Amino acid sequence: MEDGAQFAVIGQVRVPAVVDNELLARKLAKLHLVGGLLCHEEKPQVLLSRLEEKTGMAKKTLIPAGFELVDTPLVINAANLAALPGKKLSCTKKVQIETGV
């Protein structure tokens, strides 16, 4: 991607990993968005400062600091509890906790 690029997005911009603000500031001049933005709260400053919302307020979802995104339905039972990807999860879909957990 060239420095100073502009993107126009209709839909959702998803940045599920923590990104380097310095690199993003150099590469992204403007983000024209009709839809939603999902990113980590640790480093949203550059994304939010480059955001050009054409239809008013885009839906902004921030993944809390130190949390890992789980964007699929999650069923927690005694067998898979230890295999969860992290101790702090930010879930965007249904979470079901089975009996015995």
trRosetta pair geometry for C-beta under 8 A, 3 or more apart (Angstrom, degrees):
i j d omega theta_ij theta_ji phi_ij phi_ji
1 5 5.3 -72 179 -15 101 154
1 27 5.2 58 107 -163 120 120
2 5 5.4 124 68 -64 77 98
2 27 7.6 139 97 -144 31 74
3 26 5.3 -56 -130 162 100 83
3 27 5.9 -90 -116 -103 48 44
4 26 7.9 -59 -43 170 59 49
4 27 7.6 -100 -11 -165 26 23
4 29 4.4 37 -162 -51 61 121
5 27 5.9 -11 22 168 106 71
5 28 6.1 -43 66 -105 84 47
5 29 6.3 174 65 10 26 91
6 28 7.9 101 -97 -159 35 62
6 29 5.3 -49 -70 67 79 104
6 30 4.5 7 -125 58 97 94
6 31 7.6 -165 -157 -75 59 32
6 32 7.0 40 173 -9 100 101
7 28 7.2 -38 3 -134 108 99
7 30 7.5 -163 35 99 57 61
7 31 5.3 -1 62 -122 99 68
7 32 6.8 -157 100 33 51 73
8 32 4.2 -13 -111 69 73 119
9 12 7.7 -81 153 73 126 9
9 13 5.4 94 95 -61 169 98
9 31 7.0 -11 12 -174 114 88
9 32 6.9 157 22 86 62 63
9 33 5.3 -4 65 -111 100 70
9 34 7.3 -166 99 36 57 63
9 35 6.4 -84 124 34 95 128
10 34 4.8 -6 -117 66 72 109
10 35 6.1 125 -172 -34 36 119
11 34 7.8 46 -5 84 35 73
11 35 4.7 15 106 -97 10 167
11 36 7.8 -58 146 35 41 76
12 35 5.1 -126 -69 148 49 127
12 36 4.5 -11 -115 64 91 93
12 37 7.3 -179 -160 -76 68 26
12 38 6.6 22 177 -1 113 104
13 31 6.8 10 -70 -174 166 134
13 33 6.2 -72 -10 -113 123 126
13 35 7.3 130 -8 87 73 116
13 36 7.3 -154 32 100 65 51
13 37 4.9 -6 63 -114 103 72
13 38 7.2 -176 94 30 56 64
13 39 7.8 -10 116 -48 96 103
13 47 7.8 179 120 -158 139 124
14 38 4.7 1 -119 60 71 111
14 39 7.8 171 -161 -68 35 62
15 19 5.9 -52 -179 -20 127 127
15 37 7.9 -3 12 -172 100 83
15 38 6.9 179 34 94 59 63
15 39 4.1 14 63 -107 108 95
15 40 7.2 -92 110 5 94 77
15 47 6.8 -139 14 -82 153 152
16 38 6.9 7 -76 119 71 110
16 39 7.8 -121 -72 -118 25 43
16 40 7.7 82 -172 -43 29 90
16 63 7.2 77 -143 -30 61 153
16 69 4.8 -101 -151 39 107 152
16 71 7.6 -97 -103 -17 136 130
17 40 7.3 -40 144 -22 18 127
18 40 4.8 -48 -89 49 73 161
18 42 5.2 -11 -124 67 118 134
18 43 5.7 99 -161 17 83 123
19 23 7.2 -114 168 69 93 110
19 24 5.4 77 131 -51 126 129
19 39 7.7 -54 11 -153 111 116
19 40 7.8 163 7 35 71 112
19 43 5.9 -148 61 99 66 137
20 23 4.2 58 89 16 113 111
20 24 6.4 166 87 -12 58 89
20 43 7.7 -67 -117 -173 11 162
21 24 5.6 -60 -142 43 31 111
21 25 5.9 36 158 -25 68 107
21 43 5.1 -139 -57 -162 100 112
21 45 6.2 19 -129 60 133 105
21 46 4.8 161 -149 -22 81 125
22 25 5.8 -52 -146 33 26 113
22 26 6.7 22 155 -15 60 107
23 26 5.9 -60 -153 37 30 109
23 27 6.1 12 158 -8 67 116
24 27 6.0 -65 -138 46 29 102
24 28 5.4 -15 180 18 70 118
24 43 8.0 130 19 149 147 118
24 46 4.5 126 105 104 118 152
24 47 6.9 -43 165 -56 145 74
25 28 7.1 -61 -110 52 15 83
25 46 4.8 -113 -70 -124 79 131
28 31 6.3 3 -177 -50 123 98
28 46 6.9 108 65 152 121 111
28 47 7.7 9 100 -100 159 56
28 50 5.2 47 130 -173 109 173
29 50 6.8 150 131 -142 21 116
30 50 5.5 -166 -118 -177 31 87
30 52 5.3 13 -172 -12 109 124
31 47 6.8 -3 11 -157 156 68
31 50 4.9 77 4 118 95 101
31 51 5.3 -33 72 -102 106 53
31 52 6.5 169 79 21 47 76
32 52 4.8 -30 -99 75 63 111
32 54 6.1 40 -171 -37 93 114
33 36 7.9 -137 171 33 123 8
33 37 6.4 0 -165 -57 165 104
33 51 6.0 -36 17 -151 126 91
33 52 7.0 140 16 69 73 55
33 53 5.9 -35 70 -102 89 64
33 54 7.3 -179 72 7 37 88
33 58 4.9 9 115 -86 120 155
34 53 7.7 117 -88 -157 49 62
34 54 5.4 -44 -71 55 96 111
34 55 5.2 69 -128 1 94 119
34 58 7.3 -146 -132 -96 19 103
35 58 6.2 21 77 -142 37 105
35 59 7.4 -63 153 34 45 91
36 58 5.8 165 -104 174 32 91
36 59 4.0 -26 -110 68 99 98
36 60 7.2 -177 -160 -75 72 28
36 61 6.7 25 176 -1 116 102
37 47 6.7 154 -170 153 138 127
37 48 8.0 151 116 -85 161 70
37 51 7.0 -59 -52 -107 156 135
37 58 5.7 66 -8 127 99 128
37 59 7.3 179 27 90 62 54
37 60 5.0 -9 64 -115 103 70
37 61 7.0 -178 92 30 53 66
38 61 4.5 -12 -107 70 80 107
38 62 7.9 -177 -151 -81 51 24
38 63 7.1 62 177 -35 86 95
38 69 7.8 90 158 -121 123 146
38 92 7.9 -15 -127 -85 144 149
39 43 7.6 -93 156 81 117 70
39 44 5.1 133 95 -102 125 95
39 47 5.6 125 -12 41 170 166
39 61 7.9 132 20 84 49 64
39 62 6.5 -24 75 -117 65 64
39 63 7.0 -113 127 13 25 94
40 43 6.1 33 85 36 104 78
40 44 7.0 -162 84 -53 49 86
40 62 7.1 50 177 -165 18 75
40 63 4.8 -46 -104 63 57 106
40 65 7.3 86 178 -96 95 51
41 44 6.0 -36 -129 -12 38 119
41 62 4.0 68 -72 171 94 123
41 63 6.4 -147 -9 72 80 48
41 64 5.9 -7 17 -125 132 30
41 65 5.4 -83 76 -47 105 77
42 65 5.2 109 -70 -112 86 89
43 46 7.2 -5 164 17 87 98
44 47 5.3 -68 -162 51 64 111
44 48 5.2 55 144 -22 94 112
44 62 6.2 -68 -45 -113 150 111
45 48 6.1 -67 -146 42 22 105
45 49 6.1 16 161 -16 64 113
46 49 5.8 -59 -141 40 28 108
46 50 6.2 16 162 -10 65 113
47 50 6.2 -70 -148 42 25 102
47 51 6.5 44 152 -50 62 102
48 51 5.5 -37 -150 1 34 124
48 60 7.5 39 -102 -127 104 145
51 58 7.0 -120 -174 31 129 137
53 56 6.2 -61 138 94 120 18
53 57 6.3 22 167 -108 161 20
53 58 4.9 -141 -116 -19 115 97
55 58 7.8 95 60 -71 87 71
61 92 7.4 51 172 -107 156 118
63 67 5.5 -144 170 81 89 107
63 68 7.9 1 -179 -154 133 9
63 69 5.2 -69 -110 -69 142 98
63 90 4.7 176 -143 54 83 163
64 67 4.5 64 68 1 86 131
64 88 7.6 -96 87 159 113 123
64 90 5.8 164 23 -81 86 125
66 88 5.5 30 127 69 90 157
67 86 7.5 141 -160 107 44 142
67 88 4.5 -101 -104 131 68 104
67 89 6.3 97 -165 -155 94 7
67 90 4.2 84 139 -32 136 102
68 85 5.6 -125 119 110 153 112
68 86 4.0 122 10 16 136 148
68 88 6.7 122 10 86 77 68
68 89 5.7 -39 67 -110 83 60
68 90 6.9 -177 79 19 30 82
69 89 7.9 96 -135 -162 9 67
69 90 5.4 -35 -100 70 55 102
69 92 7.3 9 -162 -15 92 111
70 74 5.6 32 145 -60 141 133
70 85 7.0 161 -80 37 104 125
70 89 5.0 3 -2 -169 123 115
70 90 6.9 162 22 74 73 47
70 91 4.9 -22 72 -102 104 74
70 92 7.3 -173 89 16 55 74
70 93 7.6 -99 123 35 82 93
71 91 7.8 167 -86 -153 35 48
71 92 4.6 3 -120 43 75 123
71 93 6.3 95 -174 -15 41 105
72 93 5.8 -50 162 32 14 149
73 93 4.6 -96 -74 130 53 129
73 94 4.7 2 -127 60 96 92
73 95 7.6 -174 -162 -77 58 36
73 96 7.5 21 175 0 100 102
74 89 7.6 89 -90 149 173 154
74 91 5.9 -91 12 -124 134 132
74 93 7.0 131 -6 80 79 97
74 94 7.4 -168 34 98 62 55
74 95 4.8 -7 67 -115 104 75
74 96 7.2 -179 95 28 55 65
75 80 7.6 70 96 55 77 142
75 96 4.7 -13 -113 67 72 105
75 98 6.6 52 177 -39 91 104
76 80 6.7 -133 -139 83 48 99
76 81 5.9 67 -171 -93 93 78
76 84 7.3 1 -114 -74 103 124
76 95 7.0 17 -9 -175 109 92
76 96 7.0 -177 23 90 69 52
76 97 4.9 -16 64 -112 109 67
76 98 6.5 -151 91 11 54 83
76 101 5.7 71 125 -121 99 166
77 80 5.6 64 53 27 79 92
77 81 6.9 -119 90 -39 33 87
77 98 4.0 8 -99 35 83 144
77 100 7.2 29 -161 73 76 106
77 101 6.3 -132 -144 -64 29 113
78 81 5.9 -34 -145 -6 27 121
78 98 7.3 -95 -12 83 71 118
78 100 5.1 -54 -39 121 123 109
78 101 5.7 -155 -67 -89 66 68
80 83 4.9 -66 -158 47 66 113
80 84 7.0 95 145 -55 81 71
81 84 6.4 -25 -170 -19 35 109
81 101 6.1 156 -77 -137 132 106
84 87 7.7 108 97 -85 119 34
84 89 6.8 -83 175 -52 123 135
85 89 7.3 101 62 -96 92 107
86 89 5.9 147 71 -70 96 75
91 95 5.1 51 133 -55 169 119
97 101 5.3 -116 -175 56 95 141
98 101 5.7 100 67 -22 71 114
